[in-house]
Amino acid sequence: MNLNELDDSEDTQHTPQERAAAASRSTWVSVVVNLVLSTVQIAVGVLSKSQGLIADGIHSLSDLVADFVVLFANHHSQKDADEDHPYGHQRFETAASLVLGLLLLAVGVGMVWSAVVKLENPESVPQVHAVALWVAGAALLGKELLFRYMLAVAKRVKSSMLVANAWHARSDAASSLVVGVGIAGNLAGYPILDPIAALIVGFMVGKMGWEFGWDAMHDLMDRAVDEQEVHAIRQTLLDTPGVAGVHDVRTRKMGDMIVVDAHLEVDARITVEAGHDIAVLARQRVMQRHRVLNLMTHVDPWRKPDLDHAPKP
């Protein structure tokens, strides 16, 4: 899931300070939850001899690293524009999403490798203790509640970085479910199901990491926003008094903000100053109504067709 899939029913624009505070608060909640879960899962996994639970605990531990990456990026992305970064530092968020994706991919590959090694020697798979199933169930509940909380915050402030971290938590919830099934199968007399569960979790984590990393990479290469949002920006420009037409509207993502270029058609008979005022008004309207960081306009002269003197067909 990315920012384009967020609920657009809420048009409230949040200040950078509000978004930073929400990101910090939700991420610290995630830090506490993941610290507790990873400690319990790894400890119980070792004692109960459950590879699936240990893998899930390592996954939770990776979330701690991811959370601190988010906190770091959230702090730096709020810096004001400077001489070296005239558009600000919003792409720290995109870079954080890329790091999260790579982290998930690395964890997934490691989990798959460990599970394959076990599956090559099925006789070495031990019987797990029932306590592992209870811990897996508790972890599933905790991670699902954490996901719902973090996604609600991400939707409210419209932050793709927080969306990435929220779905990171959901991947943990899904992995805990699979691990729970594997542990239950092991307890029912099918020991091989525990490493199979770890293998499935590894694939799930790796796939999500690839998707987040690929999405962030495209954003770093100046990917445009979706057509629906471009249409909304174009309509705001067209509704500006004095604008007769709009063409060549181009967008590129800057973190969770947008940089826009547009050509505005204005009456060719007005003064340069009047055309400039129209462009300034259009820019103000767009930046007030949309998540636009900057709008660069080019004013084109436009003349109303003289239909009375048009050549007869």
N, C-alpha and C positions, 0 to 999 in steps of 0.2 A: 504494500500500500504506500502511496505517496501523497503529497499535499494536494494534488489535483483531485483526489478521491475524498477529500474532507468535506464535511457538511457545509454547504454554502448558504444555509438558511440564516446564519448569524453574520450580519454585515458589520458588526462592531469592529473598529480598528483599534488594536492594542498598541501602546507605545513600546519602544524597544526595552524600556525599563520594566514594564509589566511582563513582557515576554521573557526577559531574563530572570525575573523573580520566580515566575511560574516554572521555568525550566530547572532552576536551582532547587526549588522546593520538591518537585516531583522526583528529581534525580537523587536527592538525598534520601527520600523515602525508599527508592529502589536500592540504594547502597545498603541501608540497614537490613532490608528484607533479604537481599542476596548474601550478605555477610552471614546472617543466621542460617539460611538454607544451605549454603555451600559447606559451612562447618559441620552441620548436623548430617547432611547427606554423605559427605566423604567419610566422616567418622563411622557412621552406622554402616555405610557400604563396605568399609574395610572389615569391620567386626562381623557383619553378616555374610561376607564373601559374595557380594552382589556387584558384578562388573557394571551392570546397567545403572545402578544407583551411584556408583563412583563416577561414571561418565556424566551422569546428570549433575552431580555435585561439581565436577570440573567445569561443566557448562555454566552453572550458576556462578562459579568463581570468575569465569571469563566476563560475566556481566559486571562484576566489580570494576574490572579494567575498563570496560565499555562506559560505565557510569562516569568514571573519572575523565575519560576522553571527552564526554559530553560536557562535563563541568568546565574543563579547560577551554573547549571551543566556545561554550556559551559566554565565558568571561571575555575572550579575545574578540568575538564577533561583535560585541557592543562598543568597541573602540570607535571613536570619531574618525571621520575621513582625515587623511593627512596628505602630505606632498607625494609620498610614494604610493598611497592608496586613495586616490581621489573619490572613488565610489564607496569607500568604507571597507570594513573587514567582514562583511556578511558571509563570504565564502568559507570562512572558518567552519561554519555549520555544515556546508557541503563536504568539506574535507573530513569533518568528524564522521559524517555518514559513510564516507568511503572507508575510513579506518574501521568503523563498526562492521562493515561488510567483509573486509579482509580478515578481521578477527574471527567472525563467525565462520568464514570459509576455512581458516586454519584449524579452528576447534573441530569442525565437522570432519575434516580430513584425518585429524589425529584420532577421533573416535572411531571412524571407519577402519583405520589401520589396526587399532587395538582389537576391535571386534573380529576382524578377519583372522588375526593371529589365533584367537581363541577358537574360532570355528574350524581352523585347520587341525586343532587338537581337541575334539569334543570330549574326550575322556578326561581332560584336565578341568572341565567345567564343574565347580563344586555345587552342592545343594545350599541354597541360601536360607537365611533365618526369616521367620515370619515378620519380625520387626521391620525388615526392609520394606515390606508392602505398606505398612502403616506410615512410614516416613515418606514413601513415594506419593501416597494419597494426600498427606499434609502438604507436601511440596506442590502438588498439582493445584490444590485449592489456593495456596498462598500466591502462586505465580499468576493464576487466572485473575485473582482480585487485583494484583499489582498491574497487570495488563490493562484491565478496564479503567483503573484510576488514571494511569499514565496516558492512555488514548483519549480519555475525556479532557485532560489538560491540554494535550496536543491539538485537539479539535477547537478548544476554546481560544487558544492563542494562535492557531494556525501555524504550527512549526513542523516542518518536514523532519528536522533533526529529532524532535521528540516523538514523532510518528515512528521513525526508525527504531528508537530505543524502546518504544512501547511494544512494537511487533517483535523485537528481540525478546522481551518478556513473554510474549505469547508463544514464541518458539520454545521457550523453556517449559511452558505449561503443556504444550503438545508432547514434548519429549518426556515429561514426567508421566503423562498418560501412557505412552508406549512402554516406558520402563515399568510402570505398574502392571501392565498386562504381561510383560516378560517375566517379572518376578512371580506373578500369580501362576503362570505356566510352569515355572521352575518348581514352585511349591507343590504343584499338582502332579509332579513326576516327570516333567519334560525340561531337564536342566539346560538344554541347548537354547531354549527360548530367551534366557537372560542375555547372552551375547548377541542373539538375533535382534533383541530390542535395542541394544546399544548400537548395532549396525544401522538400524532404521533411523534412530535418533541422529546418528552421524550424517546420514544422507539429508535428513530434514534441515539440520543446522547448516550444512554446506550449501544446500540449494538457496536458502534464505540469504546467506552471506553473499553468494554470487549475485543475486538479484539486487541487493542493496548496493553492493560495490559497483555493479554495471550502471545502475540508475544514477549514482553520484558522479560517476565518470562522465556520463553524458551531460550532466548539469555543469561540470567543470569545463566542458567544451562548448559552453554558450548555447545550450539547448533552449528552444523557444517554449513558452507555456502553451497549454492546450488551446485549441481553436475557440472554445467557448469563452475563455477569458480574454483572448485577443478581440473577439467580437464585442464583448462588453466595453473594452477600452475604446475601440473604434466608435462605438455608439455614443460614448461620452464625448468624444471629440466632435462628432457630427452634431450633437445637441448644443454645442457651444455657439452662442450668438456670433455671427460673422463668418463662421466656417461653412463654406459652400460644398466642400467635398474633402475626402480623406483617402490617401492611397499610400502604398509602400509602408504599412505598419509592420515593424519588426520588433521582436522581443527577445530578451535573453535573461535567464535566471541569474540572480545574484544572491545566493543563499535562499532565503524564503521571500526575497523581494524581487522586483522586476525592473529592468532597464529597458526603456522603449524609445524607438526612433519612429517618426511619422512625418509625412508630407501633408501640409494643410493647404487647401485651395481657398483663397480669399479673393474678393472683388479686386480686379486689376486697376480700378479707377481710384481706389483709396490711397492715402499716403503711406509711406513706409512706416511711420510712427503708428498709424492706426492698425496696420497689419501686425506690427510687433505686439501691440496691446492685445490683439485677438489671440496671438500665439501664447502670450503670458497667461491669459485667462484660461485657455485650453489646458495648459500645463497644470495650473492650480486645481482645476476641476478633476483632472485625472488623478493627481497625487492625493487629493482628498477622498476620492471614492474607491480607489483601488490600491493594492499593495505595491505601488510603483515607487521606486527609489529615485528615479530621474527620468524625465521625458525630454528628448532632444527633438525639436521641431524644425522643419524647413518649410518656409512659406512660398507657395507657388501662385502666380497670378491666374485669375480665372475670369473669363468674360461670359456673360449670359448670351446664349445663341440668339442672333437676330432673325427670328423666324419670319418677320414681315418682309425681309429682303432676301430671303433664301431663294436660290435658283428653283424655278419651276421644274417638276419632273417631266 
